[in-house]
Amino acid sequence: MDRAALADFLRHRREALQPADVGLPTGARRRAPGLRREEVAALATMSTDYYTRLEQQRGPQPSPQLLASLARALRLSRDERDYLFRVAGHNAPASVSTATHVAPALLRVMDRLSDTPALILSNLGEVLVQNRMADALFGDRSGHTGLARSEIYRWFTDPAERSRYPEEDRDRQSRAQVANLRAAYGSMGPQSRAGELVRALQKVSPEFAELWERHEVAQRFADHKTLIHPELGPIELDCQVLFTEDQSQALLVLTAPPRSEGYEKLRLLAVLGYERFPAST
C-alpha cells in the first residue's frame, strides 16, 4: 500500500469535483476548492474520520468494498478506479466484475435528477445506485446479496417481487426479464455470472426454464408501465432508458405527464419520502 500516493490521489480527485458534479447543493461560500471531506465520506457511506485519515496517510488499508464505494463517490473512470485499487495495495477488479463500477457518465446524469425516480442497473438487473425518489418508489434495494442482487433472480424466486406490478402485466415482465438475461448471456458467455444466473434459475423456476427455451433476446424496458406502491396504490409512469456504449449498464428514469395522477403521486413521494412506506420485498 502506497499511503502517500493514495492520499494525494484522493485529495486531488476530491478537489477536482464541485458539489453540482455529484448532485449536492453548493450552499455557502467555500474556502477551499472541491468537495469537503465529510461530503466524500457521506457519498461513500464511510465515517469522515476514516476518510480524513486516508488523506493524511494514517488510515489502515481500505477494503476492496470500501475502495469501490470511494471510486463511485469520486466519479472515477475505470482507469482511475484501477489505479486507486493498486495504490491501496489491491489488485484491480477482474473484468468479470467491472459492471459493478458505475459509469461516471450515467452518474452525472442521475445526479441532476432530484425530482423523479432514477436508478442505474447492470445488465444482470442489479441496482448499482438509485436516487432518493427511487428509494421512495421502490424501497432500498441495496441490502440484497449473492444471486438475489439481480432483480431477474428475485422475479422468479421471490413472489413478493411481483407485487409491484399489476397481475395483467406480470407475464410480459417475465418475458422481458428473460430476454434481458439472454442478451447479457450472449455478450458475457456461459461461464460468466450471467451463465451462473441462468443455471440457478433453470433449477428452481419451471417458468424461467420454459421462457429460456424460447430464445427471445432483447434489452427490454416498457415505455409505459404501472407500478403498485404499498401505500399510494397504482402509479402510471413513463420509462426512459439511457445505456452505456457497451450496453452493460442502463439508467432508468421514471416520469409522469404534468397534472396527471401519476405526477401528483410522485410529488407526494418527494415530500414524504420512503421512510413512511416500507418496501414490498
N, C-alpha and C positions, 0 to 999 in steps of 0.2 A: 504493500500500500504506500503510495507516494503522497504523504499528507500535504506537502507544500503545493504540489500540482493540483490535488483535489480541492484544496482551499481556494487557490487562485482561480480555478475554473468555475467553481460555484459562485464566487464573488463577481467575476466578470459577467457571467450569464445573468445573474440577478440584476446587476446594474444596467444591463442592456435592455431589460424589459420595463415597460411602463404599465401602470395599473390597467389602462384600457386594453392592453395586449392580452390580458388574462381575465377580462370581464369584471374588473374591480373599479369602483368609483375613484376618481382622482383625489377627492377630498381636499383637505387643507394644503397649503403650500408646503412643499417638501424641501428639506435642507440638503438632501443627498440624492444623487441620480438613481433611477430604477426603483425596484420594489424594496420594501423593507424586509428584514429577515423574518419578522413574525408573519408577514404575508406569504412568503415562500413556504414557511413551516406549515401554515394553515392549509395551503393548497396541496401540500404533500402529506397532510394528516400526520404530522410528527410534532414533537414539542419544539418550541422556539429555542430552548436551552440546548437541546441536542444539535439542532441545525447551527446555532451560533458556535458551538464547539468545533463542528466540522470546518467552518470558515476560519477558525482560529487555530487550526491544526492540533486540536486537543481531543477530538472525539474518537471513540472506538470505531473499528472498521464497520461501515454500514453493510447491512444485508442486501442481497440482490433484490428483495422485495422493496426495501426502502429506496434503493437506487432507482428502481423502476418508477416509484412514486415521485422522486425528485426529477427524473427525466420528463415526466408528464407535467409537473408543476412549472418547470423552467422552459417548457415548449421546445425541447431539444429535438434536433433532427436525428435520424437513425445513426449517422456517423458520430454525432456528438454524444448520443447515448452510449455507443460502444466505447468511446473514449472515456466517458465517466466511469463505466464499469472497470476498465483496465487500470486507470489510475487509483481506483479504490481497491485494487487487488483481486478482482474477479475476472473470469473470462467473459467476453461479450456474449450476450444471449445467442443461443443457436438459432439458425434460420427458421426452424420449425416453430419457434415461439415469437418471431418478430411481429406477428399480427397483434400481439398484446401491447405493443408500443403504439400509442395513439398517434395518428398522423397529425403533425402540427397544423397543417393547412385546415383540416376539419375542426380542430380545436379552436382555431382563430375565428372560424365562422360561428361555432357554437357559443363562444364567449360573448358574442354580440346578440344572442337570443335570450333575453331575460323574461319576456312576457309570453312565451309559448313553449310547450314541451319540445325538447330536443335531446337526442341521445345518439351515441356512436356505438355501432355494433361491429364485431368481427364477422368474417364470412361464415363462422360457425354459430352465429346467433348469440354471442357472448356480449353482454353490455359492458363496454370498456369505460364509459363515463356518461353521466347524464346530468342535466341541469336541475335546478330546484323545481321547475314546473313539471319535469318528467318524474321527479320524486313524488310530487303531489298527485300525479295521474296514475302512476304505476306502483308507487311504493319503492323503497330502496331495494335495488336488485343486486347489490354488491356482496351480500352475505353467502351466496351460493359457492360451492366448492366442487372440484372434480368435474365429472361429466355434466353435473347439474348446473354448471355455469352456463351451459348452452340452453337457450330457450327452446331449441329444437328438441333436445333430450327431455326437457321438462314437459313439453307439449304432449309427448307420447307416454310419459311415465307418471305425471302428477295431474290428476283430474282437476285440481283447483286451478291449474294454469289456464284452463279453458273458460273459467268463469268470467274472464274479462271480455269474452266475445259472445254475441247473441248465438243461440243454438243454430240458427239457419246459416250462419257464416262459418261454422266450425269445420265442415268438410272442405270448403275452399281453403281455409287456413292450413289444414293438414296437408293438402296438396302443395301449397306454397312452401311450407316448411321443408318438405321432402325435395322439392325442386331446387330450393336454395342449397340444401346439403349436397345434392347431386352435382351442382355446379362447383361447389368447394371441393368435393371428392375428385372431380375431373382435373382440377388445377393442382391439388395437393398430393394426390396419389393414394393408393390403398394402404400404404404403411404409415400414413400421416395421422394426425389427430382426427381428421375427417373420417379416415378409414376406421379408426378405433370407435368413433361415434356410431358409424353405420353398423359395425359388428355387434355392438352392445344393444342397439335398438332392434336389430333383427331377432335377437334372443328374447327380448321382453315385450315386444309390441307386434302382434299379428297385423294390426292396421298399418304400421310402418312398413312391415315386410311386404305387404300386398302393394302398397303405393310405390315402394322402391322398385319393384319389378316392372312398373310402367315406364321407367327410364325417362321421366319428364325432367328437363334441365332448364332452369331459368333462375335469375335473381329477381324474385317476385315480391313486390310490395304494393298492396292495393292503393290506388289513388284516393279512394274514399272508403272510410271504414267507420264502424260504430264500436266504441269501447264502452264497457259497462263498469262504471265506478261504484264501489261498495256503498257509498253514501248518496252520490248525486244521480245515480242511475245511468241510462244510456247517454253517451256524448258522441254526436256525429262530427267527424273531423276529416279534413283533407290531409293526405300524407305526401310529402315531397322528399326525395332521396338524392343525396349527393355522394358519389363513390370516389374513392381514391383511384389513381390511374391504374393500379394493378388489381382493382376490384376486391381487395382484401378487407376493406373497411367501408362502412356506409354511415353517413349522417342522416338520421331521420328527423324531420321537422313536421310537427302536427299543428295545424291551424284550423280556424273556422271562419266563415264569412262574417264580416261585421254585422252586428244586430241580430245574428242568428241565435238560436237557443244554445248551440254548442259554444258560441263565442261568450255568451253570458256565463256559462258554466266554467269556462276557462278563467274568466275574470274572478269568479268566486274561489276557484282553487288558488289563484295567485294571492288572494287576500288571506285565506285560511291556512294554507299550507298542508303538507301531507301528515303532520303530526296528529291532526284531528281525524284522519281517515286511514286506518290500518290497511296494509296491503292484503290483497285477497289470496296471496300464495304463501 
